[in-house]
Amino acid sequence: MGGFSRTVTAVTVAVVIAVWLAESAAAVWLELPQKGTKCVSEEIQPNVVVLADYLLMFEGNAYNHPTMAVKVTSPYGNTLHHNENATVGQFSFTTSEAGNYLACFWIDNDIKEAGASVNIDWKIGIAAKDWDSVARKEKLEGVELELRKLEAAVEAIHQNLLYLKAREAEMRIVSEKTNSRVAWFSIMSLGVCIAVSVLQSWHLQGYFRKKKLI
């Protein structure tokens, strides 16, 4: 019974890792408007490798077709990749800061095809790693290579959990500071209201004495 339980646990872990790997590598289709920009974003933690291939799909002949411009920016607005008059291309970088990385695409010539779209093959983390080169370099085959992939996936998941934990701690600190400021603001508002009430009462008493009403 114990062996069966361990087998089920191992299979469950393998399935979870496989799902996580699939989410780290995704293909995205964007319909490009004749005017305007279409963007896709991904929230990524620091020190993560990102690799993406993009391909413009269009209806028409090969000699008279639209081209697109591509711009990839970091969370702080730094340009990581820029390409113009392109129908196909690739960008890769290693993230230096946490946040949303933005990739924007738009038609940049006078040929406005209504059916133009872009296919983006976006890979993040270990999904962007060239495992064929790793296998050749370290002479890994079959199960050994799969175990190396699972080891890298577990490490990536661990780093992601640490990142989420750090983000949670930052959000908790911000929340505590906000609550503290709201409490002090409430106390100050109450103090101002009391002071205004006392001044009004003093002013009214002086007015009534002057008029000999009290």
C-alpha positions as CSV (number, residue, x, y, z in Angstrom):
1,M,0.0,0.0,0.0
2,G,2.9,2.3,0.9
3,G,4.5,1.7,-2.5
4,F,1.3,2.4,-4.3
5,S,0.9,5.7,-2.4
6,R,4.5,6.8,-3.3
7,T,3.8,5.9,-6.9
8,V,0.7,8.0,-7.0
9,T,2.5,10.9,-5.3
10,A,5.4,10.7,-7.9
11,V,2.9,10.6,-10.7
12,T,1.0,13.6,-9.3
13,V,4.3,15.6,-8.9
14,A,5.2,14.7,-12.5
15,V,1.8,15.9,-13.8
16,V,2.1,19.2,-11.9
17,I,5.5,19.8,-13.3
18,A,4.4,18.9,-16.8
19,V,1.5,21.4,-16.5
20,W,3.8,24.1,-15.2
21,L,6.2,23.5,-18.1
22,A,3.4,23.7,-20.6
23,E,2.3,27.0,-19.1
24,S,5.9,28.3,-19.4
25,A,5.8,27.8,-23.2
26,A,2.8,29.1,-25.0
27,A,1.8,30.1,-28.5
28,V,-0.2,33.3,-28.9
29,W,-2.2,34.5,-31.9
30,L,-2.9,38.2,-32.3
31,E,-5.1,39.7,-34.9
32,L,-3.4,42.9,-36.0
33,P,-5.7,45.8,-36.8
34,Q,-5.2,48.0,-39.9
35,K,-4.5,50.9,-37.5
36,G,-3.4,50.6,-33.9
37,T,-1.3,48.3,-31.8
38,K,-1.8,44.9,-30.2
39,C,0.3,43.9,-27.2
40,V,0.9,40.8,-25.0
41,S,2.3,40.9,-21.6
42,E,3.8,38.4,-19.1
43,E,4.6,38.9,-15.4
44,I,8.1,37.5,-14.9
45,Q,10.5,37.5,-12.0
46,P,14.2,38.5,-12.2
47,N,17.0,36.4,-13.7
48,V,14.7,34.4,-16.0
49,V,15.6,33.6,-19.6
50,V,12.9,34.6,-22.2
51,L,12.9,33.5,-25.8
52,A,10.2,34.2,-28.4
53,D,9.7,33.7,-32.1
54,Y,7.2,35.7,-34.0
55,L,5.7,35.3,-37.5
56,L,3.4,37.5,-39.5
57,M,0.6,35.7,-41.2
58,F,-1.3,37.4,-44.0
59,E,-3.6,36.9,-47.0
60,G,-2.3,37.8,-50.4
61,N,0.7,37.3,-52.6
62,A,4.3,37.2,-51.4
63,Y,5.4,40.3,-53.4
64,N,2.7,42.7,-52.0
65,H,2.3,42.1,-48.3
66,P,2.2,44.0,-45.1
67,T,5.1,44.2,-42.6
68,M,5.1,44.8,-38.9
69,A,7.0,46.6,-36.3
70,V,7.8,44.9,-33.0
71,K,8.8,46.5,-29.7
72,V,9.5,44.7,-26.4
73,T,9.8,46.7,-23.2
74,S,10.7,46.0,-19.5
75,P,8.5,47.0,-16.5
76,Y,10.5,50.2,-16.2
77,G,10.0,51.1,-19.9
78,N,13.5,50.0,-21.2
79,T,13.5,48.8,-24.8
80,L,14.7,45.2,-25.0
81,H,13.9,44.5,-28.6
82,H,12.9,46.7,-31.6
83,N,12.4,45.6,-35.2
84,E,10.7,47.2,-38.2
85,N,9.6,46.1,-41.6
86,A,9.6,42.5,-40.4
87,T,7.6,39.4,-41.2
88,V,9.5,37.1,-39.0
89,G,11.9,37.5,-36.1
90,Q,13.1,36.4,-32.7
91,F,14.0,38.1,-29.4
92,S,15.7,36.8,-26.3
93,F,16.8,38.4,-23.0
94,T,17.3,37.7,-19.4
95,T,15.1,39.6,-17.1
96,S,16.7,42.1,-14.7
97,E,13.7,43.3,-12.8
98,A,10.3,41.8,-11.8
99,G,7.1,42.9,-13.4
100,N,5.1,42.9,-16.6
101,Y,7.2,42.6,-19.8
102,L,5.3,43.9,-22.8
103,A,5.6,42.9,-26.4
104,C,3.7,45.2,-28.9
105,F,3.1,44.6,-32.6
106,W,1.6,46.8,-35.3
107,I,1.4,47.1,-39.2
108,D,4.1,49.6,-40.2
109,N,3.6,50.0,-44.0
110,D,0.9,51.2,-46.4
111,I,-0.4,47.7,-47.2
112,K,-3.2,47.2,-44.7
113,E,-4.3,43.6,-45.0
114,A,-7.5,42.8,-43.0
115,G,-6.4,39.2,-42.4
116,A,-3.0,40.0,-41.0
117,S,-2.1,38.3,-37.7
118,V,1.0,37.4,-35.7
119,N,1.9,34.1,-34.2
120,I,4.1,34.4,-31.1
121,D,5.9,31.4,-29.6
122,W,6.7,32.6,-26.1
123,K,9.0,30.5,-23.9
124,I,10.1,31.4,-20.4
125,G,12.6,29.9,-18.0
126,I,13.5,26.3,-18.5
127,A,11.2,26.0,-21.5
128,A,13.6,28.4,-23.3
129,K,16.6,26.2,-22.5
130,D,18.2,24.3,-25.4
131,W,17.9,20.8,-23.9
132,D,19.3,19.2,-27.1
133,S,22.6,21.0,-26.5
134,V,22.6,20.1,-22.9
135,A,22.0,16.4,-23.8
136,R,24.9,16.5,-26.3
137,K,27.2,18.3,-24.0
138,E,26.6,16.2,-20.9
139,K,25.9,13.0,-22.8
140,L,22.4,12.5,-21.4
141,E,19.9,10.2,-22.9
142,G,16.3,9.1,-22.2
143,V,15.5,8.9,-18.5
144,E,18.6,10.9,-17.5
145,L,17.6,13.8,-19.6
146,E,14.0,13.7,-18.4
147,L,15.2,13.6,-14.8
148,R,17.4,16.7,-15.5
149,K,14.4,18.5,-16.9
150,L,12.4,17.6,-13.8
151,E,15.2,18.8,-11.6
152,A,15.3,22.1,-13.4
153,A,11.5,22.4,-13.2
154,V,11.5,21.7,-9.4
155,E,14.2,24.4,-8.9
156,A,12.3,26.9,-11.1
157,I,9.1,26.2,-9.1
158,H,11.0,26.6,-5.9
159,Q,12.4,30.0,-7.0
160,N,8.9,31.1,-8.2
161,L,7.5,30.2,-4.7
162,L,10.3,32.2,-3.1
163,Y,9.5,35.1,-5.4
164,L,5.8,34.9,-4.5
165,K,6.6,34.8,-0.8
166,A,8.8,37.9,-1.1
167,R,6.0,39.7,-3.0
168,E,3.5,38.7,-0.4
169,A,5.8,40.1,2.3
170,E,6.2,43.4,0.4
171,M,2.4,43.7,0.0
172,R,1.9,43.0,3.7
173,I,4.4,45.7,4.6
174,V,2.6,48.2,2.2
175,S,-0.8,47.2,3.7
176,E,0.5,47.7,7.3
177,K,1.9,51.1,6.4
178,T,-1.3,52.1,4.7
179,N,-3.4,51.0,7.7
180,S,-1.0,52.9,10.0
181,R,-1.4,56.1,7.9
182,V,-5.2,55.8,7.8
183,A,-5.2,55.4,11.6
184,W,-3.1,58.5,12.1
185,F,-5.2,60.4,9.7
186,S,-8.4,59.4,11.5
187,I,-6.9,60.5,14.8
188,M,-5.8,63.8,13.3
189,S,-9.2,64.3,11.8
190,L,-10.9,63.6,15.1
191,G,-8.5,66.0,16.9
192,V,-9.3,68.8,14.3
193,C,-13.0,68.2,14.8
194,I,-12.7,68.5,18.6
195,A,-10.6,71.6,18.3
196,V,-13.1,73.2,15.9
197,S,-15.9,72.3,18.2
198,V,-14.1,73.9,21.2
199,L,-13.4,77.0,19.3
200,Q,-17.0,77.3,18.1
201,S,-18.3,76.8,21.6
202,W,-15.8,79.5,23.0
203,H,-16.8,81.9,20.2
204,L,-20.6,81.4,20.9
205,Q,-20.1,81.8,24.6
206,G,-18.3,85.1,24.1
207,Y,-21.0,86.3,21.6
208,F,-23.8,85.5,24.0
209,R,-22.0,87.2,26.9
210,K,-21.5,90.3,24.7
211,K,-25.1,90.3,23.9
212,K,-25.9,89.7,27.6
213,L,-27.9,86.6,26.7
214,I,-26.1,84.5,29.3
